[in-house]
Structures are given as structure tokens and as C-alpha cells.
Amino acid sequence: MNIIFLDVDGVLNCFQYYENLPESRKCSKYTEINDYNVQMLAKIYHACNAKIVLSSTWRELDCDNPSCKAMYQYLVDSLAKYDMDIIDKTPIIHLNRPLEIKTWLNERPDKNEVRFISLDDDFTKNDYVQYGIGECLIKTEFWSGTEETGGLQEWHVEKAIEILNGETNG
């Protein structure tokens, strides 16, 4: 099974994306996700027959609070537009994404059959190496200089597909 551990901010958007939004959209509800970055995610998802496990703090939006729930539904709908869905969420452990991913994997009876990547702008390769999963990190950027370098880009997609297809060691 191929798994994409998905962070949202810095993967499906970037600072420059927000900066470049027209003023009319900045006041709109739910502008946080860049459709281009979602299209990049869809390339990985469909090319590798992958499943999405949400590792982002956005997973906490799936709750009883109506405004939070609506924001979470916006994410779900953004993914569904490209025939993607979220199958699970990592546990919350001190907001330590690499540990949360490792824990999620360790709890699976088929963990040895799971090939995975983590799309993440927050944690470093060393953070992931600490938990023995350094090869899975696809490091994106929130604070990029341009929209064309921020969030999930084509070169990330190529690396992710190689890893999920077993064509590289990371």
C-alpha cells in the first residue's frame, strides 16, 4: 500500500500564494488551498494508487465545532475535486509529525507492506532520520520567494513518485 502523509500549509499553499490573491478573494471564505498544488498532489495520488493519511494540524478541524468542521470539509472537497480522499489521520503526539507518522505505521499490522512519503514543510530531514524514516520526506516550502517555488511543485511530484514506486532510496 502506498501512503501519502499530508501536511496542508506549506504543501497545498505557500506565503506567496496568499500574497498574490486578489483583494476580492482575500475576504472570501476558504481561500487557503491552492488548486495548482492540489493538482500536483493528484498526480502522485493517481500515479501510485496512493492513499492519504492526514498528518497536518488540519486534522484537528474534523471536530464538533461547526466552523472548524466547515474548514475541514473545504479540505475534503478540495481533494475530492481530483478524486482523492483521506483514509485516516495520524495520532497527535506533542505536534511531532515524524513521531506521529512512525507511531501510525507501527500500529499497522501490514506496516512492512507500506511504502510512504511525507509531504511536509515544517520538519527537517534530521527530524525524520531520528525516527528512522528520513528517506520518506518530501520537503516543501511555505516561505518561498515565489508561488512557483512554494508548496508542492513538479520536482516534488517526480521524487514522490520515484519513492512510492520503489525506484529510489530517497
Secondary structure, 3 states (H helix, E strand, C coil): CEEEEECCCCCCCCHHHHHHCCHHHHCCCCCCCCHHHHHHHHHHHHHCCEEEEECCHHHHHCCCCHHHHHHHHHHHHHHHCCCCCEEEECCCCCCCHHHHHHHHHHCCCCHHHCEEEEEECCCCHHHHHCCCCHHHEEECCCCCCCCCCCCCCHHHHHHHHHHHCCCCCC
